[in-house]
Amino acid sequence: MFSREIIKLARSMDFYLTDGEQEKVNREYEQAIEAVPFTEEEKEAVLKMLTYAIDFRSPHTVTHTITTTVISLVLAERLCSDPEEVRDVYSGAMLHDLGKIGIPVEILEFPGKLSLRP
């Protein structure tokens, strides 16, 4: 089930917003997200689904994501006293390559240096 408020915000988002407008949209988005009652298990499932979607396309990305997540988690457990901060670091590490989902595999797995020449 999707929140009507989030769907409304998503449909109204414009990439040409002023800073003040963007801040307002961000506040409204945060309020709408906080109003959606996800359990911890549901949050974990969504996180894993997004990570699988990122990593499904490339074995190199899977290895990188696992390594980055493990190192980040161990550091967070040693440096952060708040369990919520540790969870945030874990989530951020799992999603740090989210932008790769839109990059063609030919570029992601290109064995040499990329250049602008055809």
C-alpha positions, 0 to 999 in steps of 0.5 A, spaced: 500 500 500 502 506 498 501 513 501 497 518 498 501 523 500 507 520 497 504 519 491 502 526 490 509 529 492 512 524 487 507 526 481 508 534 483 516 534 484 519 538 479 527 538 478 527 546 477 525 548 484 528 553 487 532 552 494 526 554 498 521 550 494 526 544 494 526 545 502 518 545 503 518 538 498 523 535 502 520 537 509 513 534 506 516 528 504 519 526 510 513 528 514 509 523 509 514 518 510 514 518 517 507 517 517 507 510 513 508 505 519 513 500 516 516 495 521 523 494 522 522 487 518 519 491 512 524 496 512 529 491 512 526 487 506 525 494 502 533 495 503 535 488 501 530 489 495 533 495 492 540 492 494 539 486 490 536 490 484 543 494 484 547 488 484 543 483 480 546 486 474 554 485 475 558 480 479 563 486 481 558 490 484 555 485 488 562 483 491 563 491 492 557 492 495 558 486 500 565 489 502 563 496 503 557 494 507 561 489 512 567 494 513 562 500 514 558 496 519 564 494 523 567 501 523 560 503 525 559 498 531 566 500 533 565 508 533 557 509 534 554 508 541 547 509 538 544 503 535 540 507 530 546 510 527 549 503 526 543 501 522 543 508 518 550 507 516 549 499 514 543 502 510 547 507 507 553 502 505 548 497 502 545 503 498 551 507 496 551 505 489 544 506 487 546 511 482 549 505 478 542 502 477 541 507 471 548 505 468 549 500 462 553 494 464 557 495 458 560 501 462 560 498 469 564 492 467 568 496 462 575 493 463 579 499 461 579 506 462 573 510 459 574 515 454 569 520 450 572 517 444 568 512 440 
